[in-house]
Amino acid sequence: MGQQPRTETAWQFFMSDKPLHLTISLSKEIYFHGEPIPVTVTVNNNTEKVVKKIKVSVEQVTNVVLYSSDYYVKPVALEETQVKIQPNSSLTKTLTLIPLLANNRERRGLALDGRIKHEDTNLASSTIIKEGVDRTVLGILVAYQIKVKLTVSGFLGEFTSSEVGTELPFRLMHPHPEDSGQSLLSSALTLSLICYLRATFIHSFNSIY
């Protein structure tokens, strides 16, 4: 099964002697399209603040290397829960997300597998670069990460708040990827062209308006 992905982060706040600790963990590194992704979040609040909300999202990170190195980060699944983690207390909670294209059809600038208008199209799978392959040949690199944000009470307590967060990468794949290297390359180039044109259009549109 391999080692379970895990990351730990701590923040120090003004007028708090001890930090706020956040730990994120997944049950495995690779998930298949349509498979639920349980994200376990552990918060150890040693500060004088109150943690009010936990927000967990799956983000698609697209790196267009066709001609430059533009990055596009798009959330494709989101779950959040209202909590009240008091000072000097802790909480462990698991939130489950399922990143599906069906829930993101109106979202612009996403990288997709296959042809855009077909119903069997998925969100693009994570890019795996084999040793010795020039990354620019692929045109586009796709990765996924879990992002967790905590909403923390501010200097004035309940009347103000701030957010802190961190990320944990994972892979989103098909259960049975193509065996042919040539098929993979052709698929990657097709996906590159689709995403490059869509991303360029959105970037140009936003620049104008």
N, CA, C and O of each residue as an XYZ file, in Angstrom:
836
protein
N       0.827     -1.209      0.000
C       0.000      0.000      0.000
C       0.860      1.257      0.000
O       0.467      2.304     -0.515
N       2.061      1.124      0.601
C       2.971      2.260      0.593
C       2.702      3.215      1.740
O       1.748      3.065      2.504
N       3.567      4.189      1.829
C       3.452      5.165      2.903
C       2.276      6.109      2.668
O       2.039      6.547      1.542
N       1.551      6.415      3.721
C       0.410      7.318      3.607
C       0.892      8.759      3.529
O       1.691      9.187      4.363
N       0.413      9.525      2.530
C       0.800     10.942      2.422
C       0.371     11.705      3.672
O      -0.709     11.485      4.219
N       1.242     12.598      4.101
C       0.981     13.321      5.344
C       1.815     14.598      5.356
O       2.953     14.609      4.886
N       1.252     15.656      5.889
C       2.013     16.892      6.051
C       1.601     17.566      7.350
O       0.449     17.475      7.776
N       2.556     18.242      7.971
C       2.306     18.956      9.220
C       2.794     20.393      9.088
O       3.853     20.645      8.512
N       2.027     21.323      9.617
C       2.372     22.744      9.564
C       2.000     23.386     10.893
O       1.068     22.953     11.570
N       2.749     24.432     11.258
C       2.454     25.156     12.496
C       2.531     26.652     12.241
O       3.329     27.116     11.427
N       1.690     27.402     12.948
C       1.693     28.865     12.843
C       1.792     29.472     14.235
O       1.207     28.977     15.199
N       2.536     30.538     14.307
C       2.663     31.284     15.559
C       1.883     32.586     15.425
O       2.045     33.307     14.440
N       1.040     32.892     16.403
C       0.219     34.091     16.347
C       0.663     35.111     17.385
O       1.245     34.776     18.416
N       0.371     36.344     17.078
C       0.672     37.446     17.992
C      -0.087     37.260     19.310
O      -1.280     36.954     19.321
N       0.618     37.447     20.395
C       0.070     37.334     21.751
C      -0.294     35.894     22.124
O      -1.078     35.672     23.047
N       0.271     34.921     21.414
C       0.118     33.507     21.779
C       1.503     32.896     21.921
O       2.313     32.958     20.997
N       1.771     32.312     23.070
C       3.098     31.753     23.324
C       3.346     30.467     22.548
O       4.482     30.168     22.180
N       2.280     29.705     22.299
C       2.424     28.417     21.637
C       1.729     28.437     20.275
O       0.847     29.263     20.039
N       2.126     27.526     19.376
C       1.605     27.570     18.001
C       0.309     26.790     17.802
O      -0.155     26.058     18.677
N      -0.250     26.982     16.610
C      -1.381     26.200     16.112
C      -0.823     25.148     15.160
O      -0.151     25.490     14.188
N      -1.095     23.878     15.429
C      -0.586     22.783     14.603
C      -1.707     22.218     13.732
O      -2.828     22.006     14.195
N      -1.380     21.979     12.463
C      -2.319     21.362     11.526
C      -1.656     20.165     10.862
O      -0.559     20.283     10.316
N      -2.314     19.020     10.908
C      -1.823     17.812     10.246
C      -2.878     17.326      9.258
O      -4.053     17.204      9.601
N      -2.444     17.050      8.021
C      -3.326     16.504      6.984
C      -2.785     15.140      6.580
O      -1.575     14.976      6.423
N      -3.665     14.163      6.410
C      -3.220     12.846      5.963
C      -4.248     12.212      5.034
O      -5.450     12.453      5.149
N      -3.742     11.394      4.109
C      -4.564     10.615      3.182
C      -4.280      9.139      3.408
O      -3.231      8.782      3.945
N      -5.206      8.281      3.002
C      -5.016      6.845      3.186
C      -4.039      6.255      2.173
O      -3.464      5.192      2.405
N      -3.852      6.953      1.038
C      -2.931      6.480      0.004
C      -2.565      7.644     -0.904
O      -3.131      8.731     -0.790
N      -1.613      7.411     -1.809
C      -1.142      8.487     -2.683
C      -1.952      8.593     -3.968
O      -2.123      9.692     -4.497
N      -2.457      7.461     -4.483
C      -3.146      7.435     -5.775
C      -4.629      7.128     -5.580
O      -4.996      6.150     -4.929
N      -5.468      7.978     -6.154
C      -6.920      7.756     -6.166
C      -7.388      7.708     -7.618
O      -6.813      8.364     -8.485
N      -8.442      6.922     -7.876
C      -8.991      6.800     -9.213
C     -10.137      7.786     -9.402
O     -10.771      8.210     -8.436
N     -10.393      8.145    -10.656
C     -11.501      9.044    -10.980
C     -12.811      8.474    -10.430
O     -13.132      7.308    -10.661
N     -13.564      9.303     -9.703
C     -14.828      8.881     -9.125
C     -14.715      8.238     -7.759
O     -15.729      7.930     -7.133
N     -13.506      8.034     -7.293
C     -13.300      7.405     -5.984
C     -13.332      8.459     -4.876
O     -12.702      9.507     -5.015
N     -14.051      8.205     -3.780
C     -14.054      9.156     -2.665
C     -12.655      9.309     -2.068
O     -11.901      8.342     -1.961
N     -12.327     10.536     -1.686
C     -11.024     10.834     -1.090
C     -11.252     11.316      0.345
O     -11.615     12.474      0.553
N     -11.046     10.447      1.335
C     -11.186     10.879      2.727
C      -9.933     11.624      3.189
O      -8.821     11.103      3.112
N     -10.131     12.832      3.662
C      -9.022     13.673      4.125
C      -9.141     13.819      5.638
O     -10.131     14.352      6.139
N      -8.142     13.350      6.356
C      -8.155     13.445      7.814
C      -7.384     14.680      8.251
O      -6.209     14.850      7.926
N      -8.068     15.534      8.992
C      -7.497     16.802      9.451
C      -7.412     16.778     10.974
O      -8.408     16.541     11.658
N      -6.218     17.025     11.493
C      -6.024     17.107     12.940
C      -5.525     18.495     13.303
O      -4.506     18.954     12.787
N      -6.248     19.159     14.192
C      -5.891     20.508     14.630
C      -5.566     20.464     16.118
O      -6.401     20.072     16.933
N      -4.351     20.867     16.463
C      -3.953     21.034     17.858
C      -3.810     22.524     18.122
O      -2.845     23.153     17.690
N      -4.772     23.074     18.827
C      -4.819     24.516     19.046
C      -4.227     24.870     20.412
O      -4.908     24.815     21.436
N      -2.959     25.230     20.400
C      -2.279     25.624     21.634
C      -2.217     27.139     21.797
O      -1.496     27.648     22.654
N      -2.975     27.854     20.970
C      -2.938     29.316     20.988
C      -4.068     29.869     21.861
O      -4.804     29.127     22.511
N      -4.173     31.184     21.849
C      -5.279     31.853     22.543
C      -6.445     32.123     21.588
O      -7.423     32.772     21.961
N      -6.334     31.621     20.359
C      -7.362     31.833     19.339
C      -8.399     30.718     19.356
O      -8.216     29.686     20.003
N      -9.497     30.948     18.627
C     -10.516     29.923     18.413
C     -10.555     29.589     16.923
O     -10.699     30.483     16.090
N     -10.428     28.312     16.589
C     -10.558     27.877     15.195
C     -12.043     27.691     14.901
O     -12.717     26.902     15.563
N     -12.557     28.427     13.897
C     -14.002     28.486     13.664
C     -14.484     27.661     12.467
O     -15.655     27.288     12.401
N     -13.588     27.380     11.531
C     -14.026     26.666     10.330
C     -12.864     25.877      9.748
O     -11.713     26.310      9.794
N     -13.192     24.698      9.195
C     -12.232     23.891      8.443
C     -12.758     23.764      7.024
O     -13.880     23.303      6.811
N     -11.955     24.171      6.057
C     -12.344     24.089      4.647
C     -11.330     23.208      3.916
O     -10.129     23.474      3.945
N     -11.826     22.158      3.263
C     -10.969     21.220      2.540
C     -11.368     21.218      1.070
O     -12.551     21.107      0.747
N     -10.391     21.341      0.184
C     -10.678     21.347     -1.251
C      -9.654     20.509     -2.005
O      -8.527     20.308     -1.552
N     -10.080     20.025     -3.173
C      -9.166     19.406     -4.131
C      -8.885     20.434     -5.210
O      -9.815     20.984     -5.799
N      -7.613     20.700     -5.475
C      -7.227     21.677     -6.489
C      -6.499     20.994     -7.640
O      -5.624     20.152     -7.439
N      -6.891     21.385     -8.857
C      -6.165     20.950    -10.050
C      -5.134     22.021    -10.392
O      -5.476     23.189    -10.577
N      -3.875     21.611    -10.474
C      -2.785     22.536    -10.782
C      -2.272     22.216    -12.180
O      -1.706     21.148    -12.414
N      -2.473     23.148    -13.103
C      -2.083     22.955    -14.497
C      -0.898     23.843    -14.830
O      -0.952     25.060    -14.651
N       0.171     23.227    -15.316
C       1.374     23.955    -15.716
C       1.519     23.854    -17.226
O       1.862     22.795    -17.751
N       1.257     24.953    -17.924
C       1.368     24.979    -19.384
C       2.820     25.252    -19.757
O       3.315     26.365    -19.583
N       3.495     24.231    -20.270
C       4.903     24.369    -20.641
C       5.075     24.373    -22.153
O       6.191     24.247    -22.657
N       3.963     24.518    -22.879
C       3.999     24.476    -24.338
C       4.872     25.581    -24.898
O       5.632     25.366    -25.842
N       4.761     26.773    -24.310
C       5.582     27.881    -24.793
C       6.143     28.702    -23.637
O       7.063     29.497    -23.828
N       5.590     28.513    -22.431
C       6.079     29.274    -21.278
C       5.943     28.378    -20.055
O       6.121     27.164    -20.156
N       5.632     28.953    -18.912
C       5.436     28.153    -17.710
C       4.320     28.769    -16.877
O       4.519     29.135    -15.719
N       3.133     28.880    -17.490
C       1.987     29.454    -16.796
C       1.338     28.410    -15.890
O       1.249     27.233    -16.241
N       0.890     28.859    -14.727
C       0.217     27.981    -13.775
C      -1.242     28.402    -13.609
O      -1.550     29.590    -13.516
N      -2.136     27.410    -13.572
C      -3.550     27.659    -13.311
C      -3.994     26.717    -12.199
O      -3.874     25.499    -12.327
N      -4.502     27.277    -11.119
C      -4.955     26.483     -9.974
C      -6.471     26.628     -9.854
O      -6.981     27.727     -9.637
N      -7.189     25.505     -9.997
C      -8.651     25.527     -9.986
C      -9.184     24.521     -8.966
O      -8.795     23.354     -9.006
N     -10.064     24.942     -8.051
C     -10.701     23.984     -7.140
C     -11.724     23.134     -7.888
O     -12.508     23.665     -8.674
N     -11.726     21.822     -7.654
C     -12.654     20.920     -8.341
C     -13.537     20.143     -7.359
O     -14.417     19.394     -7.783
N     -13.315     20.312     -6.070
C     -14.173     19.716     -5.039
C     -13.957     20.490     -3.748
O     -12.849     20.948     -3.467
N     -15.024     20.633     -2.961
C     -14.925     21.443     -1.744
C     -15.862     20.913     -0.668
O     -17.020     20.596     -0.938
N     -15.349     20.820      0.544
C     -16.157     20.498      1.720
C     -15.690     21.402      2.854
O     -14.496     21.668      2.988
N     -16.623     21.869      3.664
C     -16.248     22.681      4.814
C     -17.176     22.380      5.984
O     -18.303     21.918      5.802
N     -16.685     22.648      7.170
C     -17.470     22.391      8.369
C     -17.219     23.479      9.395
O     -16.085     23.916      9.596
N     -18.279     23.905     10.034
C     -18.170     24.886     11.110
C     -17.746     24.158     12.389
O     -18.345     23.152     12.770
N     -16.721     24.672     13.034
C     -16.227     24.058     14.265
C     -16.002     25.152     15.305
O     -16.159     26.339     15.019
N     -15.642     24.747     16.483
C     -15.264     25.705     17.514
C     -14.199     25.046     18.380
O     -14.482     24.509     19.451
N     -12.962     25.103     17.881
C     -11.842     24.502     18.597
C     -11.274     25.559     19.534
O     -10.592     26.490     19.105
N     -11.560     25.402     20.789
C     -11.175     26.383     21.789
C      -9.666     26.348     22.041
O      -8.996     25.380     21.682
N      -9.128     27.415     22.665
C      -7.706     27.413     23.031
C      -7.351     26.183     23.869
O      -8.127     25.729     24.711
N      -6.146     25.662     23.605
C      -5.620     24.506     24.340
C      -6.515     23.267     24.212
O      -6.729     22.531     25.175
N      -7.024     23.062     23.002
C      -7.806     21.859     22.724
C      -7.469     21.362     21.323
O      -6.765     22.038     20.573
N      -7.967     20.192     20.976
C      -7.648     19.602     19.674
C      -8.878     18.927     19.078
O      -9.862     18.663     19.768
N      -8.793     18.656     17.773
C      -9.893     18.009     17.056
C      -9.339     17.241     15.869
O      -8.468     17.735     15.154
N      -9.845     16.032     15.660
C      -9.538     15.254     14.461
C     -10.841     14.994     13.724
O     -11.810     14.508     14.306
N     -10.856     15.323     12.435
C     -12.082     15.191     11.640
C     -11.718     14.722     10.238
O     -10.697     15.132      9.686
N     -12.552     13.867      9.666
C     -12.340     13.380      8.303
C     -13.443     13.904      7.398
O     -14.628     13.689      7.653
N     -13.039     14.593      6.339
C     -13.979     15.093      5.334
C     -13.701     14.367      4.024
O     -12.543     14.191      3.643
N     -14.754     13.946      3.337
C     -14.609     13.161      2.113
C     -14.997     13.986      0.898
O     -16.062     14.602      0.862
N     -14.111     13.991     -0.104
C     -14.343     14.739     -1.339
C     -14.293     13.803     -2.530
O     -13.577     12.801     -2.515
N     -15.066     14.136     -3.575
C     -15.040     13.386     -4.834
C     -14.918     14.395     -5.974
O     -15.913     15.013     -6.352
N     -13.720     14.575     -6.529
C     -13.563     15.506     -7.651
C     -14.112     14.914     -8.941
O     -13.569     13.943     -9.467
N     -15.193     15.504     -9.449
C     -15.846     15.012    -10.659
C     -16.043     16.150    -11.648
O     -16.334     17.281    -11.257
N     -15.884     15.845    -12.927
C     -16.149     16.845    -13.956
C     -17.625     17.236    -13.951
O     -17.966     18.380    -14.252
N     -18.503     16.285    -13.610
C     -19.945     16.552    -13.604
C     -20.309     17.713    -12.693
O     -21.305     18.397    -12.927
N     -19.520     17.939    -11.669
C     -19.782     19.041    -10.742
C     -19.030     20.316    -11.117
O     -19.103     21.318    -10.405
N     -18.310     20.274    -12.236
C     -17.481     21.422    -12.624
C     -17.639     21.793    -14.093
O     -16.751     22.420    -14.670
N     -18.762     21.411    -14.708
C     -18.914     21.633    -16.147
C     -18.992     23.109    -16.518
O     -18.689     23.470    -17.655
N     -19.387     23.959    -15.599
C     -19.466     25.389    -15.893
C     -18.170     26.120    -15.551
O     -18.048     27.320    -15.799
N     -17.207     25.404    -14.986
C     -15.953     26.038    -14.588
C     -15.000     26.109    -15.770
O     -14.769     25.107    -16.447
N     -14.453     27.273    -16.017
C     -13.549     27.479    -17.152
C     -12.107     27.123    -16.783
O     -11.715     27.164    -15.616
N     -11.334     26.775    -17.810
C      -9.897     26.613    -17.639
C      -9.455     25.315    -17.006
O      -8.319     25.222    -16.541
N     -10.324     24.293    -16.968
C      -9.929     23.008    -16.405
C      -9.253     22.146    -17.462
O      -9.601     22.209    -18.641
N      -8.293     21.348    -17.039
C      -7.660     20.375    -17.926
C      -8.492     19.096    -17.906
O      -8.839     18.591    -16.838
N      -8.812     18.570    -19.101
C      -9.682     17.403    -19.228
C      -8.996     16.300    -20.004
O      -8.098     16.558    -20.806
N      -9.423     15.059    -19.763
C      -9.021     13.928    -20.591
C      -9.998     13.803    -21.746
O     -11.195     14.035    -21.575
N      -9.499     13.436    -22.928
C     -10.372     13.161    -24.058
C     -10.978     14.399    -24.661
O     -10.376     15.473    -24.637
N     -12.186     14.253    -25.208
C     -12.843     15.328    -25.942
C     -13.837     16.054    -25.042
O     -14.574     15.425    -24.283
N     -13.852     17.359    -25.132
C     -14.584     18.200    -24.189
C     -16.068     17.866    -24.120
O     -16.619     17.800    -23.021
N     -16.733     17.654    -25.247
C     -18.195     17.544    -25.261
C     -18.707     16.129    -24.987
O     -19.916     15.922    -24.886
N     -17.806     15.157    -24.867
C     -18.259     13.792    -24.644
C     -18.563     13.555    -23.168
O     -17.850     14.042    -22.291
N     -19.628     12.805    -22.905
C     -20.059     12.592    -21.533
C     -19.066     11.769    -20.728
O     -19.031     11.880    -19.503
N     -18.249     10.935    -21.396
C     -17.311     10.089    -20.669
C     -15.994     10.803    -20.370
O     -15.043     10.181    -19.896
N     -15.937     12.095    -20.645
C     -14.734     12.862    -20.356
C     -14.550     13.001    -18.849
O     -15.514     13.175    -18.104
N     -13.297     12.920    -18.416
C     -12.965     13.092    -17.009
C     -12.096     14.323    -16.826
O     -11.597     14.902    -17.790
N     -11.927     14.708    -15.579
C     -10.848     15.637    -15.266
C      -9.540     14.976    -15.680
O      -9.404     13.755    -15.597
N      -8.590     15.769    -16.121
C      -7.314     15.215    -16.584
C      -6.634     14.429    -15.474
O      -6.676     14.818    -14.307
N      -6.011     13.325    -15.848
C      -5.252     12.547    -14.879
C      -3.937     13.243    -14.559
O      -3.459     14.080    -15.324
N      -3.367     12.888    -13.428
C      -2.069     13.442    -13.051
C      -1.021     13.042    -14.082
O      -1.013     11.910    -14.568
N      -0.152     13.964    -14.405
C       0.913     13.702    -15.373
C       2.057     12.964    -14.696
O       2.538     13.372    -13.640
N       2.487     11.873    -15.318
C       3.645     11.132    -14.835
C       4.742     11.265    -15.878
O       4.586     10.808    -17.011
N       5.837     11.882    -15.503
C       6.945     12.097    -16.432
C       7.973     10.992    -16.246
O       8.578     10.869    -15.181
N       8.169     10.193    -17.280
C       9.152      9.126    -17.211
C      10.564      9.689    -17.351
O      10.780     10.740    -17.955
N      11.494      8.973    -16.788
C      12.887      9.410    -16.817
C      13.378      9.538    -18.259
O      13.177      8.638    -19.075
N      14.015     10.650    -18.558
C      14.559     10.886    -19.886
C      13.608     11.575    -20.841
O      14.003     11.908    -21.958
N      12.355     11.802    -20.433
C      11.369     12.468    -21.287
C      11.414     13.970    -21.047
O      11.368     14.425    -19.904
N      11.505     14.737    -22.131
C      11.501     16.197    -22.035
C      10.102     16.663    -21.653
O       9.138     16.411    -22.377
N       9.991     17.342    -20.516
C       8.678     17.756    -20.022
C       7.967     18.702    -20.980
O       6.737     18.743    -20.994
N       8.711     19.467    -21.785
C       8.081     20.414    -22.707
C       7.380     19.700    -23.858
O       6.498     20.278    -24.495
N       7.761     18.444    -24.136
C       7.114     17.677    -25.198
C       5.653     17.398    -24.847
O       4.802     17.313    -25.732
N       5.371     17.257    -23.558
C       4.007     16.964    -23.126
C       3.086     18.164    -23.287
O       1.872     18.006    -23.412
N       3.666     19.373    -23.286
C       2.863     20.573    -23.500
C       2.175     21.077    -22.254
O       2.106     22.285    -22.027
N       1.663     20.168    -21.442
C       0.955     20.547    -20.219
C       1.207     19.495    -19.148
O       1.232     18.297    -19.428
N       1.391     19.957    -17.930
C       1.587     19.064    -16.790
C       0.434     19.287    -15.813
O       0.135     20.421    -15.440
N      -0.198     18.207    -15.408
C      -1.355     18.297    -14.512
C      -1.031     17.615    -13.188
O      -0.516     16.497    -13.164
N      -1.336     18.293    -12.096
C      -1.134     17.732    -10.759
C      -2.347     18.061     -9.898
O      -3.146     18.935    -10.236
N      -2.472     17.355     -8.793
C      -3.575     17.599     -7.859
C      -3.037     17.728     -6.445
O      -2.019     17.134     -6.091
N      -3.742     18.517     -5.646
C      -3.363     18.685     -4.255
C      -4.602     18.884     -3.388
O      -5.618     19.419     -3.831
N      -4.487     18.441     -2.152
C      -5.493     18.742     -1.140
C      -5.095     20.051     -0.480
O      -3.944     20.216     -0.074
N      -6.032     20.982     -0.368
C      -5.766     22.242      0.324
C      -6.698     22.349      1.523
O      -7.914     22.201      1.394
N      -6.120     22.606      2.680
C      -6.901     22.771      3.902
C      -6.694     24.179      4.434
O      -5.563     24.633      4.612
N      -7.806     24.863      4.686
C      -7.767     26.204      5.272
C      -8.495     26.200      6.611
O      -9.564     25.606      6.755
N      -7.898     26.871      7.577
C      -8.524     27.054      8.877
C      -8.886     28.520      9.049
O      -8.067     29.402      8.790
N     -10.107     28.778      9.482
C     -10.507     30.141      9.822
C     -10.329     30.320     11.327
O     -10.913     29.596     12.133
N      -9.506     31.307     11.681
C      -9.111     31.508     13.076
C      -9.588     32.877     13.540
O      -9.519     33.850     12.790
N     -10.070     32.951     14.770
C     -10.518     34.233     15.315
C      -9.361     35.223     15.344
O      -8.215     34.848     15.590
N      -9.673     36.487     15.091
C      -8.647     37.513     15.005
C      -8.380     38.209     16.318
O      -8.735     37.717     17.389
N      -7.744     39.369     16.216
C      -7.329     40.136     17.394
C      -8.527     40.564     18.231
O      -8.420     40.712     19.448
N      -9.685     40.765     17.567
C     -10.893     41.197     18.276
C     -11.844     40.033     18.550
O     -13.039     40.236     18.762
N     -11.309     38.820     18.543
C     -12.116     37.653     18.876
C     -13.090     37.284     17.782
O     -12.691     37.095     16.633
N     -14.375     37.177     18.125
C     -15.403     36.717     17.194
C     -15.702     37.722     16.086
O     -16.320     37.365     15.084
N     -15.275     38.968     16.248
C     -15.632     40.012     15.287
C     -14.694     40.050     14.082
O     -15.039     40.632     13.054
N     -13.540     39.453     14.191
C     -12.599     39.410     13.075
C     -12.066     37.990     12.942
O     -12.194     37.182     13.861
N     -11.473     37.695     11.798
C     -10.908     36.364     11.589
C      -9.820     36.423     10.533
O      -9.724     37.388      9.774
N      -9.004     35.383     10.493
C      -7.961     35.249      9.481
C      -7.922     33.795      9.038
O      -8.475     32.920      9.704
N      -7.267     33.542      7.913
C      -7.171     32.184      7.384
C      -5.719     31.748      7.289
O      -4.843     32.530      6.919
N      -5.482     30.498      7.625
C      -4.180     29.873      7.415
C      -4.438     28.548      6.712
O      -5.514     27.969      6.854
N      -3.458     28.067      5.956
C      -3.690     26.837      5.216
C      -2.421     26.208      4.696
O      -1.345     26.805      4.745
N      -2.561     24.987      4.195
C      -1.437     24.268      3.621
C      -1.958     23.262      2.595
O      -3.166     23.046      2.495
N      -1.038     22.638      1.825
C      -1.409     21.715      0.754
C      -0.719     20.369      0.922
O       0.334     20.261      1.551
N      -1.340     19.348      0.343
C      -0.780     17.997      0.318
C      -1.033     17.397     -1.061
O      -2.189     17.188     -1.430
N       0.024     17.111     -1.837
C      -0.169     16.578     -3.191
C      -0.589     15.106     -3.187
O      -0.263     14.350     -2.271
N      -1.325     14.720     -4.237
C      -1.684     13.320     -4.463
C      -1.865     13.131     -5.964
O      -1.777     14.092     -6.729
N      -2.119     11.885     -6.389
C      -2.315     11.601     -7.814
C      -3.743     11.135     -8.077
O      -4.306     10.341     -7.324
N      -4.309     11.647     -9.160
C      -5.644     11.249     -9.617
C      -5.470     10.549    -10.958
O      -5.006     11.159    -11.921
N      -5.841      9.262    -11.028
C      -5.523      8.455    -12.201
C      -6.726      7.625    -12.652
O      -7.760      7.580    -11.985
N      -6.561      6.964    -13.811
C      -7.503      5.949    -14.275
C      -7.084      4.599    -13.696
O      -5.894      4.372    -13.479
N      -8.035      3.697    -13.440
C      -7.672      2.373    -12.917
C      -6.772      1.593    -13.859
O      -5.888      0.862    -13.412
N      -6.994      1.745    -15.176
C      -6.215      0.998    -16.155
C      -5.692      1.962    -17.209
O      -6.325      2.140    -18.249
N      -4.531      2.596    -16.952
C      -3.978      3.535    -17.925
C      -3.552      2.829    -19.195
O      -3.354      1.614    -19.213
N      -3.414      3.608    -20.260
C      -2.986      3.061    -21.551
C      -1.630      2.378    -21.416
O      -0.742      2.873    -20.722
N      -1.477      1.224    -22.092
C      -0.203      0.515    -22.073
C       0.756      1.055    -23.122
O       1.973      0.953    -22.966
N       0.224      1.617    -24.169
C       1.058      2.076    -25.275
C       1.622      3.450    -24.996
O       0.881      4.390    -24.707
N       2.949      3.565    -25.083
C       3.587      4.857    -24.875
C       3.160      5.862    -25.916
O       3.030      7.050    -25.618
N       2.938      5.396    -27.155
C       2.534      6.299    -28.219
C       1.139      6.841    -27.955
O       0.868      8.013    -28.216
N       0.239      5.986    -27.431
C      -1.117      6.436    -27.119
C      -1.101      7.487    -26.033
O      -1.850      8.462    -26.087
N      -0.242      7.285    -25.046
C      -0.127      8.254    -23.968
C       0.364      9.587    -24.488
O      -0.135     10.639    -24.089
N       1.344      9.544    -25.384
C       1.900     10.772    -25.922
C       0.867     11.505    -26.756
O       0.731     12.723    -26.639
N       0.122     10.772    -27.610
C      -0.900     11.409    -28.433
C      -1.982     12.031    -27.568
O      -2.434     13.146    -27.828
N      -2.398     11.297    -26.532
C      -3.418     11.820    -25.626
C      -2.929     13.073    -24.929
O      -3.676     14.037    -24.764
N      -1.664     13.053    -24.520
C      -1.108     14.210    -23.818
C      -1.053     15.423    -24.722
O      -1.343     16.537    -24.286
N      -0.681     15.218    -25.988
C      -0.594     16.342    -26.912
C      -1.975     16.905    -27.224
O      -2.147     18.120    -27.329
N      -2.974     16.005    -27.374
C      -4.342     16.474    -27.591
C      -4.827     17.285    -26.408
O      -5.414     18.354    -26.572
N      -4.579     16.768    -25.216
C      -4.973     17.471    -24.001
C      -4.251     18.802    -23.892
O      -4.828     19.798    -23.455
N      -2.974     18.816    -24.296
C      -2.200     20.051    -24.240
C      -2.841     21.135    -25.088
O      -2.982     22.276    -24.646
N      -3.230     20.779    -26.310
C      -3.805     21.764    -27.215
C      -5.128     22.292    -26.668
O      -5.369     23.499    -26.688
N      -5.989     21.393    -26.177
C      -7.278     21.812    -25.627
C      -7.082     22.784    -24.486
O      -7.679     23.861    -24.463
N      -6.237     22.398    -23.532
C      -6.069     23.214    -22.328
C      -5.355     24.519    -22.636
O      -5.646     25.552    -22.034
N      -4.415     24.469    -23.580
C      -3.693     25.683    -23.929
C      -4.641     26.704    -24.541
O      -4.609     27.880    -24.178
N      -5.485     26.261    -25.466
C      -6.415     27.181    -26.112
C      -7.434     27.729    -25.120
O      -7.743     28.920    -25.142
N      -7.959     26.869    -24.250
C      -8.951     27.317    -23.272
C      -8.332     28.276    -22.261
O      -8.921     29.304    -21.929
N      -7.148     27.934    -21.778
C      -6.499     28.780    -20.779
C      -6.121     30.125    -21.370
O      -6.248     31.154    -20.706
N      -5.649     30.128    -22.634
C      -5.285     31.378    -23.284
C      -6.505     32.262    -23.463
O      -6.430     33.475    -23.270
N      -7.645     31.653    -23.837
C      -8.875     32.424    -24.015
C      -9.302     33.074    -22.706
O      -9.632     34.259    -22.678
N      -9.299     32.302    -21.624
C      -9.719     32.840    -20.332
C      -8.772     33.938    -19.878
O      -9.206     34.963    -19.352
N      -7.474     33.722    -20.081
C      -6.490     34.720    -19.671
C      -6.687     36.017    -20.452
O      -6.621     37.107    -19.883
N      -6.931     35.895    -21.760
C      -7.134     37.080    -22.592
C      -8.420     37.794    -22.212
O      -8.461     39.023    -22.153
N      -9.483     37.013    -21.951
C     -10.768     37.607    -21.579
C     -10.643     38.390    -20.276
O     -11.150     39.506    -20.165
N      -9.966     37.802    -19.294
C      -9.793     38.480    -18.009
C      -8.936     39.729    -18.139
O      -9.141     40.703    -17.416
N      -7.974     39.704    -19.058
C      -7.109     40.863    -19.262
C      -7.890     42.035    -19.841
O      -7.609     43.193    -19.536
N      -8.875     41.719    -20.684
C      -9.662     42.775    -21.326
C     -10.647     43.387    -20.347
O     -10.825     44.605    -20.311
N     -11.297     42.523    -19.541
C     -12.366     42.990    -18.668
C     -11.940     43.077    -17.209
O     -12.740     43.458    -16.354
